[in-house]
Amino acid sequence: MKEEKQGVIADIIFHNQENGYTIAVFETEDEQFTAVGNLPSCHKGRSYLLRGQWKIHPTYGEQFAISSFEEVMPSTEEGIEEFLSSGVLKGIGKKTAAAIVARFGSETFAVIENQPHRLTEIPGIGEKKAESVAEAFRSHREFAEITLYLQQFGINADYAMKLYRVYGADTIAAVQENPYRLAEDLFGVGFKKADKIAEKMGIARDDEHRIKSGIKYTLNYFAGEGNTFLPQNVLCEKAGGMLELEREKISDCLVEMAFQGDVHIENLENRNVVFLMPYYLAEQNVCKCMAAINSARLRPVGSDMDSLIAVTEQDTGIRLSENQKYAVKTSLNQGISVITGGPGTGKTTIINTMIRILQHSGLKTAIAAPTGRAAKRITETSGYEASTIHRLLEYYYSEGEDTMRFGKTAEDPLKQDAVIIDEASMIDLMLMNGLVSAIRPGTRLILVGDADQLPSVGAGNVLRDIIDSEYVYCVKLTEIFRQARESLIVVNAHRINHGEYPDYNEKGKDFFMMREKTEKDMLRTIKDLCVRRLPSYYTQLLPVRDIQILTPVRKGLLGSMNLNKELQEALNPPREQLEEKKFGERIFREHDKVMQIRNNYQMKWKNQEDFTEGEGVFNGDVGFINRIDREFNEVTVVFDECKYVTYDFSQLDELELAYAITVHKSQGSEFPVVIMPMSWFPPVLATRNLLYTGVTRGKQAVVLVGSEDKLRGMIDNNRTKERYSGLKARLKALLDFSFSAKEG
Ligand SMILES: Nc1ncnc2c1ncn2[C@@H]1O[C@H](COP(=O)(O)OP(=O)(O)OP(=O)(O)O)[C@@H](O)[C@H]1O
């Protein structure tokens, strides 16, 4: 029989932040009881009205099983004070809470709600603070109502909070109107979750919103895997399978979506393919801009390139090889060019030479890279200030559109005469679109990178497509220079790239293999390397900071998730003075190494060195937990040693431990020491170019731990996963067109 019970939480025995499952001891005036169930936002000392029924647990006896709940605002002064000081209204600590209640007593809530200006009667509270307290209180009440409504659809408090951040007071209306919007608008709400909510709301399986959302979800899912489109038959099969509907229904809906401009369908290389609109528009625009940049007249570099090169050779003391000279000359004379080569083939040297020549010629130059870490490295090795491509393009978060935009565009382009991009293999289609849009014809665009690295995380196969289309000049560097040849990491990287097996364990060298048979032994050795062996050999090494474990997978004993758990335990174990916060299965602890796992353009940072402030934390940024504040429910992470970013507890799904990361996430970064397990991994991942990418991340040492057979297996596995991308075909078409125009 359903009953109602009201009580104050006296103790929380268990609480899962992700799904809200809670076991808590409640207190009423005359009894204590244990309640179990979904209680997403529970706080010790707060009062709740529970609905549910009594059940007998075989071990723990009688418990109240919660089916729904609502928070009851406290009415006693003691309760009000406890509520105010619990951290729910940011900026009110214990002292201020006590002062407010001492002044307004049981009328406190009424005052905050209806006469917030009266809060200024409390010393230390000014107009602004009074307003912000009232606003926080109002949102808390609003949010409590929203949580109450959403819980009937199985939406827990964390998701409710995310929805509330996006839709504010309109949250309930937004969910009611089209629950599938949640999957499109919110990080972490997948189609399946939205589908469950819709089902509970009684939405039919063949509802149009459902099919369209399923199609978008499928296209987005495959975009997440790197594809800018899907062949129509593949899309219908995948979406139909997921939605459990006939293919015809999907095809019909697709046509309508194409009419409404949600998707673009075209015949590309003799098959019908479907694009989400932004990817189609981006491919088109990239081609259009590339054509304009490539055919424009350039402001010339000083007259005699050979003597300019000779001057820089004298300055740097490095005589360029013929191929390097060719790369420099070609790139400076073309609208767009590509320079590609493996490690140690002189890419940085060429960049330095080009910058000097451009400077000698009085031409303005920008150097940028796709990630902050890559940009920092260029600055360190070249001495020239480099930035991220995002910063070069002056990105900002557009509140109104709820999206990221670039300040530099076709209307307000970059003013430079040359833009040099390093690590160009990491550029995805959308970033390339932003970049070429902001480059006015007349500016040189020089893309430098290693086309054999894994392709970009985001959709597209930009660098490969550009090279393979043969639309622009491309110079391939193959010679490894003497200094670089000293490093077995460099030599082995080239061997691996050519399908040859590496040499290792040479005395005084930097490439090692530790043979272990079982996964358990590999795990033990990896931990021992981090904790004991490597730090005792490389004495300058700080294990947490300088050793990076790279693995192909997330799951399994040697996947990043488990490795992180094990390494956290080994390198940053629980200690009394270290605060920690459990979030789902994860535990975050002060001093932990963590990684941001999505682009968040709104996240604010403060630089404690130069006191600058800004917005934007990016997928792949690695930092350290500086502080966990339980009073304010916040975790502060330091990125780049000086940028402080504060996460609310509800945002912790944007962070992951980063002692171990996947090779995919490591692109563009370099680490003093890299350790990679060599075990059985799925063949789609255990590939040559994944190994190559991983190995080239190490600078002082690379240690492979595991089976030589598996290592050889990876090198022999030269399959590269095909990505659906239309850029190559479009650029080829441009090339054919310009040939036929010339001939005509
Ligand atoms: N023409 C040359 N003659 C002699 N040494 C050279 C020449 N070009 C480059 N080097 C040297 O080879 C090494 C590798 O060059 P560089 O750092 O430019 O390569 P890279 O392709 O940028 O490598 P990585 O991708 O590993 O950063 C450096 O020590 C550099 O000084």
The ligand as an ORCA input file, in Angstrom:
! r2SCAN-3c Opt
* xyz 0 1
  N      68.777     20.022    -43.144
  C      69.100     19.586    -41.930
  N      70.388     19.273    -41.649
  C      70.728     18.838    -40.435
  N      69.886     18.675    -39.419
  C      68.607     18.966    -39.627
  C      68.132     19.426    -40.888
  N      66.802     19.630    -40.798
  C      66.453     19.295    -39.534
  N      67.514     18.889    -38.830
  C      67.550     18.429    -37.435
  O      66.758     17.254    -37.326
  C      66.062     17.234    -36.100
  C      64.579     17.103    -36.392
  O      64.101     18.263    -37.050
  P      62.725     18.942    -36.719
  O      62.568     19.080    -35.250
  O      62.623     20.140    -37.559
  O      61.782     17.787    -37.244
  P      60.219     17.607    -37.041
  O      59.754     16.969    -38.282
  O      59.615     18.879    -36.647
  O      60.203     16.574    -35.872
  P      59.060     16.310    -34.803
  O      57.838     15.993    -35.578
  O      59.611     15.151    -34.051
  O      58.978     17.564    -33.994
  C      66.407     18.511    -35.389
  O      67.427     18.243    -34.469
  C      66.910     19.427    -36.501
  O      67.847     20.354    -36.023
*
